Amino acid sequence: SIFRRAMMMHLRRTLNKSCFSRSLSTTTKPFGKVLVANRGEIACRVFRTCKEMGIKTVAIYSEADANAMHTKMADEAICIGPAASSDSYLRIDRILNAIEQTGADAVHPGYGFLSENAEFSKALKEKGVTFIGPGPFAINAMGDKIHSKKIAQDAGVNTIPGFVGALENEAEVLKVAQEIGYPVMIKASAGGGGKGMRIAWNDKEAVQGYNLSRREAAASFGDDTIFVEKFVESPRHIEIQILMDSKQNGVYLNERECSVQRRNQKVVEEAPSVFVDEKTRKAMGEQALALAKAVQYQSAGTVEFLMDKHKNFYFLEMNTRLQVEHPITEKITGVDIVEEMLHIAAEKPLRLSQDD
């Protein structure tokens, strides 16, 4: 029957991925003890892989999270302050104290909080502790949308037509918008999560969008730098998962599509994309790796693109951390991305090739 054949195909795929995952396993532990500078689901996710690898784990928690699941999964748990994130999970000094108390030799930042904070990465390095993520240069380079777009252009990565620079006033916004041609997207350079973004279809909306985006960016990111680029109509949002080691050997683990969004926030992730063919996938993956090499990337990361109905694709941003959505890539590839991050952070060579 069709159902029986589908079940057999699923079983074969599962067994193949399981064998592939085991073939990557190693008896050498990259670290003795890992502290996860985060909470909740992502902390539990990292602990699971660490336990499978025989690595000791440390949880940190605020007073409000004393009985949270991640504190029970870890071998050790240290309270770092009261409920407010500003007094606990965002306090680098308190996390450093927890590292000193427990003797952790590496820190996984998870996502959110300090995961893309270059100062945190530097502080760990000064203490002789490994940051399981990219270096400060890559974090800073990709953290600013104007700067990252310039780097992408220099690396031969497709970028959305627009003005690559900060706009200082309404007159400059109108001049650039009219030169590009409406519709345009007005964006905060330090933005993320859909904040500081406005579509403008005419001069009036461009002025309104500039002022609203600037105020929102200042309130959300402490940086009101604004730029303008062409708005891609009916776009698909495609992101490429990459891994790259310290020798700049890299692979792309195909794509995730997150076009279903509400207020620029992702609602549904799908992998692989039904819209992306093999030729386009290869081109996007190679450009993602070219960008990573341009900033001496070393870890797991995600390069995001917008794609139009003709399959033209353009660089959007790079997330220099593990993303919430990473498990669906693991499902279609059989690769434990957290495990690979640990090995890469320990200066070990990448254990995968693109042929794999």
RORO-754712 format. One record per residue: residue in one letter; x, y, z of N, C-alpha, C in turn. Coordinates in steps of 0.1 Angstrom, whole numbers, padded with zeros to 4 digits, always signed. Layout:
N
aXYZXYZXYZ;...
! end
This chain:
356
s+0008-0012+0000+0000+0000+0000+0009+0012+0000;i+0003+0024-0003+0010+0037-0003+0015+0040+0011;f+0007+0037+0021+0011+0040+0035+0023+0031+0038;r+0022+0018+0035+0034+0009+0038+0047+0014+0032;r+0046+0018+0019+0058+0022+0012+0063+0035+0018;a+0054+0044+0022+0059+0057+0028+0065+0054+0042;m+0060+0044+0049+0066+0041+0062+0080+0035+0060;m+0081+0026+0050+0094+0020+0048+0105+0030+0043;m+0100+0040+0035+0110+0051+0031+0114+0059+0043;h+0104+0062+0052+0108+0070+0064+0117+0062+0072;l+0115+0049+0074+0124+0041+0082+0138+0041+0077;r+0139+0039+0063+0153+0039+0057+0160+0052+0059;r+0153+0063+0057+0159+0077+0059+0163+0078+0073;t+0155+0074+0083+0159+0075+0097+0171+0067+0100;l+0172+0055+0095+0184+0046+0098+0196+0052+0091;n+0195+0057+0079+0206+0063+0072+0212+0075+0080;k+0203+0084+0085+0207+0096+0093+0213+0091+0106;s+0208+0081+0112+0213+0076+0125+0227+0071+0123;c+0229+0063+0112+0243+0058+0109+0252+0069+0106;f+0248+0079+0099+0256+0091+0095+0260+0098+0108;s+0251+0100+0117+0254+0107+0130+0264+0099+0138;r+0262+0086+0138+0272+0078+0146+0286+0078+0140;s+0286+0079+0126+0299+0079+0120+0307+0092+0123;l+0300+0102+0128+0307+0115+0132+0312+0114+0146;s+0307+0104+0154+0310+0104+0168+0325+0102+0171;t+0330+0106+0182+0344+0105+0185+0345+0102+0200;t+0356+0095+0204+0358+0092+0218+0365+0104+0225;t+0370+0113+0218+0377+0125+0224+0367+0136+0227;k+0366+0140+0240+0357+0151+0244+0363+0164+0241;p+0357+0173+0234+0363+0186+0231+0365+0194+0244;f+0356+0193+0254+0357+0200+0266+0353+0192+0278;g+0358+0196+0290+0355+0188+0302+0342+0192+0308;k+0339+0206+0308+0327+0211+0314+0322+0223+0306;v+0310+0223+0303+0304+0234+0295+0293+0241+0303;l+0294+0254+0304+0283+0262+0310+0275+0268+0299;v+0262+0267+0301+0253+0273+0291+0247+0287+0297;a+0251+0298+0290+0247+0311+0295+0233+0315+0290;n+0224+0306+0294+0210+0308+0289+0201+0300+0298;r+0188+0299+0294+0178+0293+0302+0168+0285+0293;g+0159+0278+0299+0148+0272+0291+0152+0262+0281;e+0144+0262+0270+0146+0251+0259+0160+0250+0254;i+0166+0262+0250+0179+0261+0244+0190+0255+0253;a+0189+0259+0266+0198+0253+0276+0197+0238+0276;c+0184+0233+0277+0182+0219+0277+0187+0212+0264;r+0185+0219+0253+0190+0214+0240+0205+0211+0241;v+0213+0221+0245+0227+0220+0246+0231+0209+0256;f+0225+0209+0267+0228+0199+0278+0226+0185+0272;r+0216+0183+0264+0213+0169+0259+0225+0164+0251;t+0230+0173+0242+0242+0169+0234+0254+0167+0242;c+0256+0176+0252+0268+0175+0261+0268+0161+0268;k+0256+0158+0273+0255+0145+0281+0258+0133+0272;e+0253+0134+0259+0256+0123+0250+0271+0122+0247;m+0278+0133+0248+0292+0133+0246+0301+0131+0258;g+0294+0129+0270+0301+0127+0282+0307+0140+0288;i+0302+0151+0284+0307+0164+0289+0299+0169+0301;k+0305+0173+0312+0298+0178+0324+0292+0192+0320;t+0281+0195+0327+0273+0207+0323+0270+0216+0336;v+0269+0229+0333+0266+0238+0343+0254+0247+0338;a+0244+0248+0346+0233+0258+0343+0234+0270+0352;i+0230+0281+0346+0228+0293+0354+0214+0297+0355;y+0209+0303+0365+0195+0306+0366+0193+0319+0375;s+0181+0325+0372+0177+0336+0380+0169+0331+0391;e+0166+0339+0401+0158+0334+0413+0144+0329+0408;a+0139+0335+0397+0126+0330+0392+0126+0317+0386;d+0138+0313+0381+0140+0300+0374+0146+0289+0382;a+0145+0291+0396+0152+0281+0404+0148+0267+0402;n+0135+0265+0398+0130+0251+0396+0128+0248+0382;a+0133+0256+0373+0132+0253+0359+0139+0240+0354;m+0134+0235+0343+0139+0222+0339+0154+0222+0336;h+0159+0233+0330+0173+0234+0327+0182+0233+0339;t+0177+0237+0350+0186+0236+0363+0186+0222+0367;k+0176+0214+0364+0176+0200+0368+0184+0191+0359;m+0185+0195+0346+0192+0187+0336+0207+0188+0338;a+0212+0199+0343+0226+0201+0344+0232+0194+0356;d+0245+0192+0355+0252+0185+0367+0254+0195+0378;e+0255+0208+0375+0256+0219+0385+0247+0230+0381;a+0242+0238+0390+0234+0250+0387+0238+0261+0397;i+0240+0273+0391+0244+0284+0399+0234+0296+0397;c+0229+0301+0408+0220+0313+0408+0229+0325+0405;i+0224+0334+0395+0232+0345+0392+0225+0359+0394;g+0213+0358+0401+0206+0371+0404+0191+0370+0404;p+0185+0381+0405+0170+0382+0406+0164+0379+0392;a+0150+0380+0392+0143+0376+0380+0146+0384+0367;a+0148+0397+0369+0150+0406+0357+0163+0402+0349;s+0162+0400+0336+0173+0396+0328+0185+0405+0329;s+0182+0418+0331+0193+0428+0332+0201+0426+0345;d+0195+0419+0355+0202+0416+0367+0207+0402+0368;s+0206+0394+0358+0209+0380+0358+0216+0375+0345;y+0208+0371+0335+0213+0365+0323+0221+0375+0314;l+0219+0388+0316+0227+0397+0309+0239+0403+0317;r+0241+0398+0328+0252+0403+0337+0265+0394+0334;i+0274+0399+0326+0286+0392+0322+0294+0389+0335;d+0295+0399+0344+0303+0397+0356+0298+0385+0364;r+0285+0383+0365+0280+0373+0373+0282+0359+0367;i+0281+0359+0353+0283+0347+0346+0298+0343+0347;l+0307+0352+0347+0321+0349+0349+0324+0344+0363;n+0317+0349+0373+0318+0343+0386+0313+0329+0387;a+0303+0326+0380+0297+0312+0379+0308+0303+0372;i+0314+0308+0362+0324+0300+0355+0336+0297+0365;e+0340+0307+0372+0351+0305+0382+0347+0295+0393;q+0335+0296+0398+0330+0287+0408+0330+0273+0404;t+0326+0270+0391+0324+0257+0387+0336+0251+0379;g+0345+0259+0374+0356+0254+0366+0352+0251+0352;a+0342+0256+0347+0338+0254+0333+0349+0259+0323;d+0352+0251+0313+0363+0255+0304+0357+0260+0291;a+0344+0260+0289+0337+0265+0277+0323+0270+0280;v+0318+0280+0272+0305+0285+0274+0298+0285+0261;h+0286+0279+0261+0277+0280+0250+0266+0291+0253;p+0264+0301+0244+0255+0312+0248+0241+0309+0244;g+0238+0298+0237+0224+0296+0232+0220+0307+0222;y+0208+0311+0223+0203+0322+0214+0197+0333+0223;g+0197+0346+0218+0192+0357+0226+0202+0360+0237;f+0198+0368+0246+0207+0372+0257+0221+0377+0252;l+0232+0370+0255+0245+0374+0252+0251+0367+0240;s+0242+0360+0232+0247+0351+0222+0254+0358+0210;e+0251+0371+0208+0257+0379+0198+0264+0391+0204;n+0270+0390+0215+0276+0401+0222+0291+0399+0222;a+0298+0407+0214+0312+0406+0212+0320+0408+0225;e+0315+0417+0233+0322+0419+0246+0322+0407+0255;f+0311+0399+0255+0310+0387+0262+0321+0377+0257;s+0322+0376+0244+0332+0367+0238+0346+0371+0242;k+0349+0384+0242+0362+0389+0246+0365+0386+0260;a+0355+0389+0269+0356+0387+0283+0360+0372+0286;l+0354+0363+0279+0357+0349+0281+0371+0345+0277;k+0375+0351+0266+0388+0348+0260+0399+0353+0270;e+0396+0365+0276+0406+0370+0286+0407+0361+0298;k+0397+0354+0301+0397+0345+0313+0402+0331+0309;g+0405+0329+0296+0410+0316+0291+0399+0306+0290;v+0387+0311+0288+0375+0302+0286+0370+0303+0271;t+0367+0292+0266+0363+0291+0252+0348+0295+0250;f+0346+0304+0240+0332+0308+0236+0328+0299+0225;i+0317+0292+0227+0313+0283+0216+0304+0291+0206;g+0311+0297+0197+0305+0306+0188+0316+0313+0180;p+0312+0322+0171+0322+0329+0163+0330+0340+0171;g+0341+0345+0166+0349+0355+0173+0343+0369+0172;p+0348+0378+0181+0342+0391+0181+0342+0399+0168;f+0352+0397+0160+0352+0404+0147+0340+0400+0138;a+0337+0387+0137+0326+0383+0129+0312+0387+0135;i+0311+0387+0149+0299+0391+0155+0297+0406+0152;n+0307+0414+0154+0305+0429+0151+0303+0432+0136;a+0310+0425+0128+0309+0427+0113+0295+0424+0108;m+0289+0414+0113+0276+0410+0109+0264+0416+0117;g+0268+0422+0128+0258+0428+0137+0252+0441+0132;d+0259+0448+0123+0255+0460+0117+0250+0458+0103;k+0238+0461+0099+0233+0457+0086+0239+0465+0075;i+0243+0478+0077+0250+0485+0067+0264+0480+0064;h+0271+0477+0075+0285+0472+0074+0285+0458+0068;s+0275+0450+0072+0275+0436+0067+0271+0436+0052;k+0263+0445+0048+0259+0446+0033+0272+0450+0025;k+0280+0459+0030+0292+0463+0023+0302+0451+0022;i+0303+0443+0033+0311+0431+0033+0306+0421+0023;a+0293+0419+0023+0287+0410+0014+0290+0414-0001;q+0288+0426-0004+0291+0431-0018+0306+0428-0022;d+0315+0431-0012+0329+0428-0015+0332+0414-0017;a+0324+0405-0010+0326+0391-0011+0319+0384-0023;g+0312+0393-0031+0305+0387-0043+0292+0381-0040;v+0286+0386-0029+0273+0381-0025+0262+0390-0031;n+0251+0385-0036+0240+0393-0041+0234+0401-0030;t+0232+0414-0032+0226+0423-0023+0214+0431-0029;i+0205+0435-0021+0193+0442-0026+0198+0456-0030;p+0194+0461-0042+0197+0474-0046+0193+0485-0036;g+0202+0494-0033+0199+0504-0024+0211+0513-0020;f+0209+0522-0011+0220+0530-0007+0227+0524+0005;v+0240+0520+0004+0247+0514+0014+0254+0525+0023;g+0246+0530+0032+0251+0540+0041+0240+0546+0049;a+0244+0553+0060+0234+0559+0069+0228+0571+0063;l+0215+0573+0066+0208+0585+0061+0205+0594+0073;e+0208+0607+0071+0208+0616+0082+0195+0624+0084;n+0187+0625+0074+0175+0634+0075+0165+0630+0064;e+0153+0636+0065+0142+0633+0056+0145+0635+0042;a+0153+0646+0039+0156+0650+0025+0165+0639+0019;e+0174+0633+0026+0183+0623+0021+0175+0610+0018;v+0165+0607+0027+0157+0595+0025+0149+0597+0013;l+0143+0608+0010+0135+0610-0002+0143+0610-0014;k+0155+0615-0014+0164+0615-0025+0168+0601-0029;v+0172+0593-0019+0175+0579-0022+0163+0570-0026;a+0152+0572-0020+0140+0565-0023+0136+0567-0037;q+0137+0580-0042+0133+0584-0055+0142+0578-0065;e+0155+0578-0062+0165+0572-0071+0163+0557-0073;i+0161+0550-0061+0159+0535-0062+0146+0532-0069;g+0135+0540-0066+0122+0537-0071+0113+0530-0061;y+0101+0535-0059+0092+0528-0050+0087+0515-0055;p+0084+0506-0046+0084+0507-0032+0098+0504-0026;v+0101+0510-0014+0113+0508-0008+0111+0503+0007;m+0122+0497+0012+0121+0493+0026+0131+0502+0034;i+0125+0508+0045+0133+0516+0054+0137+0508+0066;k+0150+0507+0069+0154+0497+0079+0164+0503+0089;a+0163+0498+0101+0173+0501+0111+0186+0493+0109;s+0197+0499+0109+0210+0492+0107+0212+0482+0118;a+0208+0485+0130+0211+0476+0142+0199+0467+0144;g+0189+0467+0135+0176+0461+0137+0176+0446+0138;g+0165+0440+0141+0163+0426+0142+0149+0423+0147;g+0144+0411+0144+0131+0407+0149+0120+0415+0144;g+0122+0421+0132+0111+0429+0125+0110+0443+0131;k+0118+0447+0140+0117+0461+0145+0125+0471+0137;g+0120+0483+0136+0127+0494+0129+0126+0492+0114;m+0115+0486+0109+0113+0484+0095+0099+0489+0090;r+0100+0496+0079+0087+0502+0073+0088+0501+0058;i+0077+0497+0051+0076+0498+0036+0070+0511+0033;a+0076+0517+0022+0071+0530+0017+0068+0529+0003;w+0056+0534-0001+0052+0533-0015+0051+0547-0022;n+0054+0557-0014+0055+0571-0019+0063+0580-0010;d+0064+0593-0014+0072+0602-0006+0067+0604+0008;k+0054+0605+0010+0048+0607+0023+0051+0596+0032;e+0049+0583+0027+0052+0572+0035+0066+0570+0038;a+0075+0575+0029+0089+0574+0032+0093+0583+0044;v+0088+0595+0044+0091+0604+0055+0085+0598+0068;q+0073+0594+0068+0067+0588+0080+0075+0576+0085;g+0078+0567+0075+0085+0555+0078+0099+0557+0084;y+0106+0567+0079+0119+0571+0084+0118+0575+0098;n+0109+0584+0101+0108+0589+0115+0103+0578+0125;l+0094+0570+0121+0089+0559+0130+0100+0549+0132;s+0107+0545+0121+0117+0535+0122+0129+0540+0131;r+0132+0553+0129+0143+0558+0137+0140+0558+0152;r+0128+0562+0155+0124+0562+0169+0124+0548+0175;e+0118+0539+0168+0117+0525+0172+0131+0519+0174;a+0140+0522+0165+0154+0517+0165+0161+0522+0177;a+0159+0535+0180+0166+0541+0192+0161+0535+0205;a+0148+0532+0205+0142+0527+0217+0146+0512+0219;s+0147+0505+0208+0149+0490+0209+0164+0486+0209;f+0172+0494+0202+0186+0490+0200+0196+0500+0205;g+0191+0512+0209+0200+0523+0213+0208+0528+0201;d+0203+0526+0189+0210+0530+0177+0200+0534+0167;d+0199+0547+0163+0188+0551+0153+0193+0552+0139;t+0204+0546+0135+0209+0546+0122+0200+0539+0112;i+0196+0546+0101+0186+0541+0092+0192+0541+0078;f+0188+0530+0070+0192+0530+0056+0180+0525+0048;v+0181+0527+0034+0170+0524+0026+0174+0514+0014;e+0166+0505+0011+0169+0496+0000+0156+0493-0007;k+0157+0487-0019+0145+0483-0027+0137+0473-0020;f+0124+0474-0020+0115+0464-0014+0113+0453-0024;v+0115+0441-0020+0113+0429-0029+0099+0425-0027;e+0091+0426-0037+0077+0423-0036+0074+0408-0037;s+0064+0403-0029+0061+0389-0028+0073+0380-0026;p+0081+0384-0016+0094+0377-0014+0092+0364-0007;r+0102+0355-0008+0103+0343+0000+0115+0345+0009;h+0114+0341+0021+0125+0343+0031+0132+0329+0032;i+0144+0329+0027+0152+0316+0027+0165+0318+0035;e+0168+0309+0044+0180+0310+0052+0188+0297+0051;i+0201+0299+0050+0211+0289+0047+0219+0286+0060;q+0218+0274+0065+0226+0270+0077+0240+0266+0073;i+0250+0272+0079+0264+0268+0076+0271+0264+0088;l+0282+0256+0086+0292+0253+0096+0306+0257+0090;m+0315+0263+0098+0328+0266+0093+0338+0265+0105;d+0349+0258+0102+0359+0256+0112+0370+0267+0112;s+0380+0266+0120+0390+0277+0122+0399+0278+0110;k+0399+0267+0101+0408+0268+0089+0400+0272+0077;q+0387+0277+0079+0379+0282+0069+0373+0272+0060;n+0373+0259+0065+0366+0249+0058+0351+0249+0061;g+0343+0250+0051+0329+0252+0055+0319+0243+0047;v+0307+0241+0052+0297+0234+0045+0284+0241+0047;y+0274+0240+0038+0261+0245+0040+0252+0233+0041;l+0243+0234+0051+0234+0223+0054+0220+0226+0048;n+0221+0230+0036+0208+0233+0028+0200+0244+0035;e+0188+0246+0032+0180+0258+0035+0168+0255+0044;r+0164+0265+0050+0151+0266+0057+0143+0277+0051;e+0130+0275+0049+0121+0286+0044+0112+0291+0055;c+0112+0304+0057+0104+0310+0068+0096+0321+0062;s+0089+0319+0051+0082+0330+0044+0069+0333+0051;v+0063+0323+0059+0051+0326+0066+0054+0333+0079;q+0051+0346+0078+0054+0355+0089+0042+0364+0093;r+0043+0369+0105+0033+0379+0110+0041+0391+0116;r+0039+0403+0111+0046+0415+0115+0061+0412+0115;n+0066+0406+0104+0080+0403+0102+0086+0394+0112;q+0077+0386+0119+0082+0376+0128+0078+0362+0122;k+0088+0353+0122+0086+0340+0116+0075+0332+0124;v+0067+0326+0116+0056+0317+0122+0058+0303+0119;v+0062+0300+0107+0064+0286+0103+0077+0284+0096;e+0085+0274+0099+0098+0271+0092+0096+0257+0085;e+0101+0257+0073+0100+0245+0065+0114+0241+0059;a+0117+0229+0059+0130+0225+0053+0128+0211+0047;p+0133+0209+0034+0138+0220+0026+0126+0228+0020;s+0130+0239+0013+0120+0247+0007+0115+0241-0006;v+0102+0241-0008+0096+0236-0020+0099+0244-0033;f+0104+0257-0030+0106+0266-0041+0120+0266-0046;v+0130+0261-0038+0144+0262-0041+0148+0249-0049;d+0153+0251-0061+0158+0239-0068+0173+0237-0065;e+0179+0226-0070+0193+0223-0067+0203+0233-0071;k+0201+0239-0083+0210+0249-0088+0210+0261-0079;t+0198+0266-0076+0197+0278-0067+0202+0275-0053;r+0199+0263-0048+0205+0259-0035+0220+0260-0034;k+0226+0254-0045+0241+0254-0046+0246+0269-0046;a+0240+0277-0054+0244+0291-0055+0243+0299-0042;m+0232+0296-0035+0229+0303-0022+0239+0298-0012;g+0241+0285-0012+0251+0279-0002+0265+0284-0004;e+0269+0285-0017+0283+0290-0019+0284+0304-0016;q+0274+0312-0018+0275+0327-0014+0275+0328+0001;a+0267+0320+0008+0267+0320+0023+0281+0317+0028;l+0288+0307+0022+0301+0303+0027+0311+0314+0023;a+0310+0321+0012+0319+0332+0008+0318+0343+0018;l+0306+0346+0023+0304+0357+0033+0310+0353+0046;a+0308+0340+0050+0314+0335+0062+0330+0336+0062;k+0335+0333+0051+0350+0333+0050+0355+0348+0050;a+0347+0357+0045+0351+0371+0045+0352+0377+0059;v+0345+0371+0069+0346+0376+0083+0353+0366+0092;q+0360+0357+0086+0368+0347+0093+0359+0339+0103;y+0348+0335+0098+0338+0328+0107+0342+0315+0112;q+0338+0311+0124+0342+0299+0130+0331+0294+0139;s+0321+0286+0134+0310+0281+0142+0299+0277+0133;a+0287+0275+0139+0275+0274+0132+0269+0288+0130;g+0263+0291+0118+0257+0304+0116+0246+0303+0105;t+0238+0313+0104+0227+0313+0094+0228+0326+0086;v+0228+0324+0072+0228+0335+0063+0214+0336+0057;e+0208+0347+0059+0194+0349+0054+0193+0356+0041;f+0185+0352+0032+0183+0358+0019+0168+0361+0017;l+0165+0370+0008+0152+0372+0002+0152+0367-0012;m+0142+0361-0016+0141+0355-0030+0128+0360-0037;d+0130+0365-0049+0118+0369-0056+0112+0358-0064;k+0101+0361-0071+0094+0350-0078+0102+0344-0090;h+0112+0351-0094+0121+0346-0105+0133+0339-0100;k+0133+0336-0086+0144+0329-0080+0157+0337-0079;n+0156+0351-0081+0167+0359-0078+0168+0361-0063;f+0180+0360-0057+0181+0360-0042+0191+0371-0038;y+0188+0377-0026+0196+0388-0022+0199+0386-0007;f+0211+0389-0003+0215+0389+0011+0207+0398+0020;l+0203+0393+0031+0195+0400+0041+0203+0403+0054;e+0207+0392+0060+0215+0394+0072+0221+0380+0076;m+0231+0381+0085+0237+0368+0090+0235+0368+0105;n+0230+0357+0110+0228+0354+0125+0240+0347+0129;t+0248+0353+0138+0261+0347+0143+0259+0339+0155;r+0249+0329+0155+0246+0321+0166+0238+0309+0162;l+0235+0300+0171+0225+0289+0169+0211+0295+0168;q+0203+0291+0159+0190+0297+0158+0179+0288+0164;v+0168+0294+0168+0157+0286+0173+0153+0274+0164;e+0154+0277+0151+0149+0268+0141+0158+0256+0137;h+0170+0256+0143+0180+0246+0139+0176+0232+0139;p+0167+0227+0148+0163+0213+0148+0157+0207+0135;i+0151+0216+0127+0145+0210+0115+0156+0208+0104;t+0167+0215+0105+0179+0212+0097+0185+0199+0101;e+0186+0197+0114+0191+0185+0120+0182+0173+0115;k+0169+0175+0114+0160+0164+0110+0163+0160+0096;i+0166+0169+0087+0167+0166+0073+0181+0162+0069;t+0191+0165+0078+0205+0161+0075+0211+0151+0084;g+0205+0149+0096+0211+0139+0105+0223+0144+0112;v+0226+0157+0111+0238+0164+0117+0233+0170+0130;d+0240+0167+0141+0238+0174+0154+0246+0187+0154;i+0240+0198+0151+0246+0211+0149+0254+0215+0162;v+0248+0213+0174+0254+0216+0186+0267+0209+0188;e+0267+0196+0185+0279+0188+0186+0290+0193+0177;e+0286+0197+0165+0296+0203+0156+0302+0216+0161;m+0293+0224+0167+0298+0237+0173+0308+0234+0184;l+0306+0224+0192+0316+0221+0202+0329+0217+0197;h+0329+0208+0186+0342+0204+0180+0349+0216+0174;i+0341+0224+0167+0347+0236+0160+0353+0245+0170;a+0346+0248+0181+0351+0257+0191+0364+0252+0198;a+0366+0238+0197+0378+0232+0203+0389+0232+0193;e+0388+0239+0182+0398+0241+0171+0400+0228+0163;k+0390+0219+0163+0391+0207+0156+0386+0209+0141;p+0392+0201+0132+0387+0203+0118+0373+0199+0116;l+0367+0205+0106+0353+0202+0103+0352+0187+0099;r+0342+0180+0104+0341+0166+0102+0332+0162+0090;l+0327+0172+0083+0318+0170+0072+0324+0176+0059;s+0320+0171+0048+0322+0177+0035+0309+0179+0028;q+0309+0188+0018+0296+0191+0011+0290+0178+0005;d+0299+0169+0001+0294+0156-0005+0286+0148+0005;d+0289+0149+0018+0282+0142+0028+0267+0147+0029;
! end
